Amino acid sequence: MEIKLDFAVGLDDLQLSFLDNAGTRGDAQGTVPVLGFSLGAPFASGSHVLNLTLKSFGTVSLGLYSLATTSGDQGMMELDLVIVP
């Protein structure tokens, strides 16, 4: 699956997790499992493609969190996916 994204500003952090994790404190240590895409380098503004490989069928709600520390901008995009065989 390819998700095409267009960033208006450069981002320092991009994280993908199940949307239900955004409303919880996480585990006993307060951590929430995420897939992080920062890799130590910022994402430049402009168009990017996020490639995901999903190995099960059904309905999934994901949240894509973004953070731009230089401008203080942050946001979360909700992704509701219906995966069919």
N, C-alpha and C positions, 0 to 999 in steps of 0.2 A: 504494500500500500504506500502510495506517495502522498504526502500532505504538502502542498505548496504554500509557503509563507512569504509575506512581504513586510519587512521591518522598516518603520519610519526612522528609527534611531538605532544606533549600535547597541547591542545587548551584551552584558557581561555573564549572564547566566540564563539557561533554558532548561526547565525540568518538566518531565512528563510523569504523571501518576494517576491512579484511579481517583475519580472525582470525590468519592466518599472520604478519601484520606485528607482532603482539604479542610473538612469540618471537624477533625478529631485532633487530639493531642498526640496521637501516635501510640507507640508502645510504652513500656514502663519508664524508659529513658526520655520520652517525649520526642523520639525520632519518627519520621514518616518515610516509608520506602519510596524512592523516586528513581527514575532514570535521568541522570544528569548529562547534558551535552556541552558543558562549558569547556572541558579539555584544556583549561589553562589559558585559552585565547578568546578574546571577545568575538562575537558575531558582528560583522559589518552590517550597516544598513543596506537595504535592498532585498532582492529575491533569494530565497533559499528553499531547498526541498528536504523534508524530513522523511526518511524511509523507515517504515515499520514492518516487521514480520510478525503477524498474529497467527498463532498455531491452533486456535480453538474457535468454534462457531458460537454465535449468540449475540446478545446485546451487551455492549461495554460502554461505560461512561468514563471518559478520561479528562483530565485537566492539564493544560499546557501553560505553565507558569513562566513568565519572563521578567527579567530585572535588568535595568540600565542604571548602574550606580552613578554615572556621571551626571545624569539629569534627574535621578530619583524616580524615574518612571518604572512602574511595575504593573503587571496585569495577569489575568488568567483567562484563557479561552477554553470553553467547554466543547468537548468532542463527544457526541453520541454516535456510536458506530453500531451498525447491524451487520454482522459478519455471516455470510451465507456460503454454503459449499458450492 
